[in-house]
Amino acid sequence: MSVLALLPQAILRIDLAAVTANVRTIKAHTAGELMAVVKADGFGHGQVDVARAAVAGGATRLGVTSIDEARPLRAAGLTQPILSWLNPPDADFTAAARLDIELGVPGLDHLHAIASTAPGTRVHLQLDTGMGRDGAEPAHWDQLCHAARQAEHQGRIRVAGIMGHLPCADRPGHPANARGRDRFAWGLRVARAAGLRPADHHLAATAATLTDPLAHHTMSRVGAGLVGIDESGTVRLRPALTLTAPLVTIRSVPAGTAVGYGHTWTARRATRLGLIPLGYADGLPRLASGRAEVWVGGARCPVAGRISMDMTVVDLGPGTAASVGDPVTVFGPGDDGEPTTAQWAAWAETLEHEIVTGLSARLHRRSTP
Ligand SMILES: *Cc1c(COP(=O)(O)O)cnc(C)c1O
């Protein structure tokens, strides 16, 4: 706290040791390999830092959406296999091959484009196991497997893996889980019948890795869990973010004072109001206005009025001991009673993923190893 008190601006602290610890915790739940999914700037925690911390904890692979998301990992010198699974069929697959990136293949367009522009690429065929979103539809799977086998036979690609993704894994026992697992097992049989021998078959993300051993296969693709988010609510993972900001001003106001745009909040009693230099442009969800709390001097204080673009008013209470410059904790791991990103997500009627990936580039970031 004393160090933070000296910092004149809002700081987002990132506890990379927490990431490493989370990977160890998750690894204890599966015998399979662990792919650290570091999309969206490592869920807003810093892609390269999170990748390194995850590797330190035992992750042996890295996963991203686009080829562009893979570039900084190679530029940083990370040598683990990287899988990129979300590209249009006219993406720069030649560049991907140069960077030694494995590619997800959801259909024939991608297969043919990769086979012709990036020969030798290792691909993972994607089967839709219930998302209705990405991956080949079951009706097209057999054809995709046979075309991939033919391209492999011609030495143009190598089918390294088969992948699926579950839509309801955060609800253990949901019937879509068994359906998805069955469809994936079927997809694997079809692939083998077509002559493919994928060494990797992977279906589970964080939730299924923690709750559904039947979904484990040879590898898990873990994103949210790296940064302490367990949607299944079954395992204690460690949040890695702490956001603090100094009190810029403090004012004493009489009862009846209205605050902020739209005057949605009015002081019921004389009180002291603090101003912090963080708003929705920094990633604080405006929808949390009227519900959110922050942590000041060892106590929860409510946000007063609407969260603005750049600033937020906090009701410090009439007897506050806080002074200008004191640090306000917006969220942290929750150890001392400060709000967590999970609570901010509840206040904003969303999920933690959206809170952590929505924190803006304007925030000063400090990673601790
Ligand atoms: C984001 C993503 C993951 C990681 O999911 P988490 O629930 O965050 O662990 C895994 N696989 C695919 C295809 C994804 O898009």
The ligand as an ORCA input file, in Angstrom:
! r2SCAN-3c Opt
* xyz 0 1
  C     -11.454    -18.833    -25.822
  C     -11.356    -20.235    -26.234
  C     -10.825    -21.183    -25.357
  C     -10.486    -20.872    -23.916
  O     -11.698    -20.905    -23.195
  P     -11.723    -20.605    -21.620
  O     -13.099    -20.935    -21.209
  O     -11.426    -19.143    -21.512
  O     -10.686    -21.431    -21.012
  C     -10.657    -22.462    -25.829
  N     -10.996    -22.803    -27.082
  C     -11.537    -21.917    -27.949
  C     -11.895    -22.366    -29.325
  C     -11.748    -20.609    -27.553
  O     -12.284    -19.737    -28.404
*
